[in-house]
Structure formats: C-alpha cells, structure tokens
Amino acid sequence: MNKTSQLLLAAALALAATGCSTWDKLSTREKGATIGASAGAVAGAVISNGGVLGTVGGAAIGGLIGHEVAK
C-alpha cells in the first residue's frame, strides 16, 4: 500500500469514527478532543507508514492536545 492510499484510508476511518457521535450534544472540549484525535490519527499513520502504534499514538496525543486547546 502506498502513502496516498494509507492517508486516504486513515482519513476515511477518522471521519467514520467522528460521525458515530452526535456532534450537537458535545461540549467544546469534547469537540476539540474529537478533532485532535482525528488529525493525530492521520498524522500518526502518515509518519509511521500506516503502523498501528503510530496511528493509535497519534490519535491519543492529538485527542489530549485538542482537549486542552479547547478549554
């Protein structure tokens, strides 16, 4: 799998995961964590060439950063 298809797959998975929740009922901090986790997962997947640990780690770090920035 090349980098472009990995990036598209990671972006599609992140978008699907964020679509599972009702956006209107989330607080500002929860929305920030969701956006941060999505962006972190995509960045982690790209950096680690689609590695699971990089994707999950990126999502965790991005979620924490998004949660704190949205205070």
C-alpha positions in Angstrom: 0.0 0.0 0.0 1.5 3.4 -1.0 1.4 6.5 1.2 -1.6 8.1 -0.7 -3.8 5.1 -0.1 -2.7 4.9 3.5 -3.5 8.5 4.1 -6.9 8.2 2.4 -7.7 5.1 4.5 -6.7 6.8 7.7 -8.7 9.9 6.8 -11.8 7.8 6.0 -11.5 5.9 9.3 -11.1 9.1 11.3 -14.1 10.6 9.5 -16.2 7.5 10.1 -15.2 7.5 13.8 -16.2 11.1 14.3 -19.5 10.5 12.6 -20.5 8.0 15.2 -21.3 10.6 17.8 -23.9 13.3 17.9 -21.9 16.5 17.3 -24.6 18.8 18.6 -24.6 17.4 22.1 -20.8 17.5 22.6 -19.2 20.2 24.7 -16.5 22.4 23.2 -13.7 20.4 24.9 -15.2 17.1 23.5 -15.3 18.6 20.0 -11.7 19.7 20.4 -10.7 16.2 21.5 -12.5 14.6 18.6 -10.9 16.9 16.0 -7.5 16.5 17.6 -7.8 12.7 17.8 -8.8 12.6 14.1 -5.9 14.8 13.0 -3.5 12.9 15.2 -4.5 9.6 13.8 -4.0 10.7 10.3 -0.6 12.3 11.1 0.5 9.2 13.1 -0.5 6.9 10.2 1.5 9.0 7.7 4.5 9.3 9.9 4.6 5.6 10.8 3.8 4.5 7.2 0.4 3.1 8.4 1.7 1.5 11.6 -0.9 0.7 14.2 1.1 2.0 17.1 1.8 5.3 15.3 -1.9 5.7 14.3 -3.2 5.0 17.8 -0.4 7.0 19.5 -1.2 9.9 17.2 -4.9 9.7 18.0 -4.2 9.7 21.7 -1.8 12.6 21.6 -4.0 14.6 19.3 -7.0 14.0 21.5 -5.2 15.2 24.5 -3.9 18.3 22.7 -7.4 19.1 21.3 -9.0 18.6 24.7 -6.6 21.1 26.3 -6.6 23.7 23.5 -10.4 23.8 23.5 -10.6 25.0 27.2 
